[in-house]
Every structure is written in structure tokens, then in C-alpha cells.
Amino acid sequence: MPTHTTNQLEILVTDPARLHDMLTDAEHTLRQTPQHHAGILVTRHTPHRYTLTLCDTVPFGETHEQTLP
């Protein structure tokens, strides 16, 4: 049976007070990926939409952030 792995998660923020917890939970989920040999890139698309992606250009064990214009 094939195994599904998650390489990207999207966070849609409806309650700004929960943003930190939502990002932390998503980061933890990505770090549990069996083939996790990359770092995590957090992209802020808008104040209410973020994506977290396993990224080979980010060193393993690190999390980098970027904001799109």
C-alpha cells in the first residue's frame, strides 16, 4: 500500500491570536515526515495565508521565513 507524505501545508488564519500555535503545529507535522532531510520554508502570502514547505535549500533542522510581495 502506498504511503502518502506531506511536503507542504497551508495555514489559513481566522484568529490572529492562534497564528503562532498553528505555525508551530504545522512545522511539527512536517518534521514528522519519514523522508524529512530538508529544512522548512515558511512563506507569508498574506496576513491570513501561510505555507510551510520542506525545502532542500534550507539546511536540515532549520526553518527560514519569507514574505511574498
Backbone as a printed PyTorch tensor [residue, N CA C, xyz], in Angstrom:
tensor([[[ 0.8410, -1.1810,  0.0000],
         [ 0.0000,  0.0000,  0.0000],
         [ 0.8840,  1.2420,  0.0000]],

        [[ 0.6590,  2.2050, -0.9080],
         [ 1.4930,  3.3990, -0.9570],
         [ 1.3230,  4.2660,  0.2820]],

        [[ 2.4010,  4.9220,  0.6370],
         [ 2.3780,  5.8310,  1.7700],
         [ 2.3240,  7.2600,  1.2550]],

        [[ 1.4230,  8.0550,  1.7850],
         [ 1.3090,  9.4570,  1.3920],
         [ 2.1330, 10.3020,  2.3610]],

        [[ 3.0330, 11.1170,  1.8140],
         [ 3.8030, 12.0150,  2.6600],
         [ 3.4300, 13.4470,  2.3210]],

        [[ 3.4730, 14.3030,  3.3040],
         [ 3.1370, 15.7050,  3.1310],
         [ 4.4230, 16.5080,  3.0380]],

        [[ 4.5810, 17.2450,  1.9440],
         [ 5.7470, 18.1010,  1.7720],
         [ 5.4020, 19.5690,  1.9200]],

        [[ 4.0980, 19.8780,  1.9550],
         [ 3.6690, 21.2610,  2.0940],
         [ 2.3440, 21.3170,  2.8440]],

        [[ 2.2210, 22.3090,  3.6980],
         [ 0.9760, 22.5520,  4.4250],
         [ 0.5950, 24.0080,  4.2540]],

        [[-0.6900, 24.2710,  4.1770],
         [-1.1920, 25.6300,  4.0730],
         [-1.9400, 25.9760,  5.3570]],

        [[-1.6930, 27.1670,  5.8690],
         [-2.3470, 27.6590,  7.0760],
         [-3.2120, 28.8490,  6.6870]],

        [[-4.4910, 28.7600,  6.9930],
         [-5.4070, 29.8760,  6.7890],
         [-5.8170, 30.3970,  8.1590]],

        [[-5.4510, 31.6090,  8.4620],
         [-5.6210, 32.1830,  9.7970],
         [-6.9400, 32.9380,  9.8920]],

        [[-7.7980, 32.4760, 10.7790],
         [-9.0570, 33.1930, 11.0300],
         [-9.0190, 33.9010, 12.3810]],

        [[-8.1270, 33.4530, 13.2460],
         [-7.9690, 34.0530, 14.5680],
         [-6.4850, 34.3850, 14.7610]],

        [[-6.0890, 35.6470, 14.5780],
         [-4.6790, 36.0220, 14.6770],
         [-4.0050, 35.5970, 15.9850]],

        [[-4.7630, 35.4670, 17.0510],
         [-4.1930, 35.0470, 18.3280],
         [-3.6860, 33.6080, 18.2790]],

        [[-4.1480, 32.8170, 17.3000],
         [-3.7430, 31.4130, 17.1900],
         [-2.6210, 31.1960, 16.1700]],

        [[-2.1770, 32.2480, 15.4980],
         [-1.1860, 32.1090, 14.4270],
         [ 0.0480, 31.3380, 14.8690]],

        [[ 0.6440, 31.7430, 15.9670],
         [ 1.8680, 31.0820, 16.4320],
         [ 1.6420, 29.5840, 16.6580]],

        [[ 0.5680, 29.2230, 17.3200],
         [ 0.2760, 27.8110, 17.5780],
         [ 0.0290, 27.0400, 16.2870]],

        [[-0.6610, 27.6610, 15.3390],
         [-0.9460, 26.9990, 14.0710],
         [ 0.3440, 26.7430, 13.2880]],

        [[ 1.2420, 27.7310, 13.2590],
         [ 2.5160, 27.5550, 12.5610],
         [ 3.3900, 26.5110, 13.2540]],

        [[ 3.4010, 26.5250, 14.5730],
         [ 4.1790, 25.5360, 15.3290],
         [ 3.6660, 24.1290, 15.0700]],

        [[ 2.3600, 23.9400, 15.0760],
         [ 1.7700, 22.6210, 14.8140],
         [ 2.0960, 22.1370, 13.4020]],

        [[ 2.0080, 23.0360, 12.4250],
         [ 2.3100, 22.6630, 11.0360],
         [ 3.7870, 22.2910, 10.8880]],

        [[ 4.6660, 23.0570, 11.5240],
         [ 6.1040, 22.7550, 11.4740],
         [ 6.3730, 21.3830, 12.0920]],

        [[ 5.7590, 21.1000, 13.2060],
         [ 5.9250, 19.7990, 13.8670],
         [ 5.4550, 18.6680, 12.9510]],

        [[ 4.3360, 18.8580, 12.2620],
         [ 3.8120, 17.8480, 11.3490],
         [ 4.8090, 17.5710, 10.2260]],

        [[ 5.3800, 18.6120,  9.6320],
         [ 6.3500, 18.4110,  8.5530],
         [ 7.6090, 17.7150,  9.0480]],

        [[ 8.0370, 18.0180, 10.2650],
         [ 9.2460, 17.3750, 10.8020],
         [ 9.0400, 15.8740, 11.0460]],

        [[ 7.7910, 15.4300, 11.0910],
         [ 7.4960, 14.0050, 11.2960],
         [ 7.5070, 13.2190,  9.9830]],

        [[ 7.6800, 13.9040,  8.8400],
         [ 7.7010, 13.2420,  7.5400],
         [ 8.8690, 12.2660,  7.4900]],

        [[ 8.6160, 10.9940,  7.1110],
         [ 9.6780,  9.9870,  7.1050],
         [10.8910, 10.3590,  6.2470]],

        [[10.6870, 10.9850,  5.1080],
         [11.7930, 11.3620,  4.2340],
         [12.2930, 12.7770,  4.5250]],

        [[12.1060, 13.2400,  5.7180],
         [12.4640, 14.6060,  6.0950],
         [13.9790, 14.7380,  6.1840]],

        [[14.5930, 15.2790,  5.1030],
         [16.0380, 15.5420,  5.0820],
         [16.3060, 16.9860,  4.6920]],

        [[15.2910, 17.8050,  4.7970],
         [15.4030, 19.2030,  4.3890],
         [14.9140, 20.0970,  5.5160]],

        [[15.1800, 21.3800,  5.3530],
         [14.6530, 22.3440,  6.2960],
         [13.2390, 22.7430,  5.8940]],

        [[12.7050, 23.7010,  6.6040],
         [11.3310, 24.1430,  6.3430],
         [11.3480, 25.6140,  5.9560]],

        [[10.6330, 25.9130,  4.8780],
         [10.4710, 27.2870,  4.4250],
         [ 9.0390, 27.7200,  4.7090]],

        [[ 8.8940, 28.7880,  5.5000],
         [ 7.5820, 29.3500,  5.8130],
         [ 7.4060, 30.5870,  4.9400]],

        [[ 6.3340, 30.5920,  4.1520],
         [ 6.0580, 31.7210,  3.2610],
         [ 4.7640, 32.4060,  3.6880]],

        [[ 4.8670, 33.7070,  3.8950],
         [ 3.6800, 34.5140,  4.2180],
         [ 3.1730, 35.1000,  2.9110]],

        [[ 2.0280, 34.6310,  2.4660],
         [ 1.4250, 35.1240,  1.2320],
         [ 0.5970, 36.3790,  1.5210]],

        [[-0.1640, 36.3320,  2.5940],
         [-0.9640, 37.4580,  3.0830],
         [-0.9480, 37.3310,  4.6040]],

        [[-1.4630, 38.3080,  5.3270],
         [-1.5170, 38.1670,  6.7860],
         [-2.3880, 36.9940,  7.2520]],

        [[-3.1620, 36.4230,  6.3440],
         [-4.0740, 35.3450,  6.7040],
         [-3.7530, 34.0210,  6.0340]],

        [[-2.6940, 33.9750,  5.2010],
         [-2.3680, 32.7420,  4.4850],
         [-0.8570, 32.5060,  4.4900]],

        [[-0.4880, 31.3240,  4.9690],
         [ 0.9100, 30.9140,  5.0460],
         [ 1.0410, 29.5110,  4.4680]],

        [[ 2.2160, 29.2170,  3.8840],
         [ 2.5230, 27.8390,  3.5110],
         [ 3.8420, 27.4610,  4.1680]],

        [[ 3.9220, 26.1950,  4.5550],
         [ 5.1520, 25.6260,  5.0950],
         [ 5.5300, 24.4770,  4.1810]],

        [[ 6.7840, 24.4840,  3.7000],
         [ 7.2260, 23.5250,  2.7110],
         [ 8.5720, 22.9430,  3.1160]],

        [[ 8.7330, 21.6150,  2.9450],
         [10.0570, 21.0230,  3.0810],
         [10.8750, 21.5320,  1.9080]],

        [[12.0610, 22.0710,  2.1790],
         [12.8290, 22.7700,  1.1500],
         [14.2990, 22.3560,  1.2330]],

        [[14.8340, 21.8240,  0.1150],
         [16.2320, 21.3840,  0.0840],
         [17.2330, 22.5270,  0.2160]],

        [[16.8150, 23.7600, -0.0740],
         [17.7400, 24.8880,  0.0320],
         [17.8390, 25.4300,  1.4610]],

        [[16.9810, 24.9410,  2.3380],
         [17.0470, 25.3030,  3.7610],
         [17.7430, 24.1520,  4.4760]],

        [[18.8080, 24.4370,  5.2290],
         [19.5340, 23.3610,  5.9060],
         [18.6350, 22.5420,  6.8380]],

        [[18.9010, 21.2530,  6.8860],
         [18.1610, 20.3380,  7.7490],
         [18.1550, 20.8740,  9.1790]],

        [[16.9970, 20.8560,  9.8010],
         [16.8610, 21.3010, 11.1870],
         [16.5750, 22.7820, 11.3460]],

        [[16.6180, 23.5310, 10.2380],
         [16.3550, 24.9560, 10.3090],
         [15.0100, 25.2960,  9.6870]],

        [[14.4770, 26.4510, 10.0750],
         [13.2640, 26.9940,  9.4890],
         [13.5760, 28.4180,  9.0350]],

        [[13.3140, 28.6880,  7.7640],
         [13.5160, 30.0350,  7.2250],
         [12.1630, 30.6220,  6.8670]],

        [[12.1030, 31.9350,  6.8840],
         [10.8480, 32.6350,  6.5850],
         [11.0360, 33.5510,  5.3890]],

        [[ 9.9700, 33.6930,  4.6090],
         [ 9.9700, 34.6720,  3.5280],
         [ 8.5620, 35.2530,  3.4120]],

        [[ 8.4900, 36.4790,  2.9270],
         [ 7.2260, 37.1440,  2.6960],
         [ 7.1460, 37.4830,  1.2250]],

        [[ 6.0350, 37.1010,  0.5940],
         [ 5.8460, 37.4670, -0.8030],
         [ 5.2880, 38.8750, -0.8740]],

        [[ 5.7220, 39.6130, -1.8890],
         [ 5.2430, 40.9950, -2.0120],
         [ 3.7650, 41.0720, -2.3310]]])
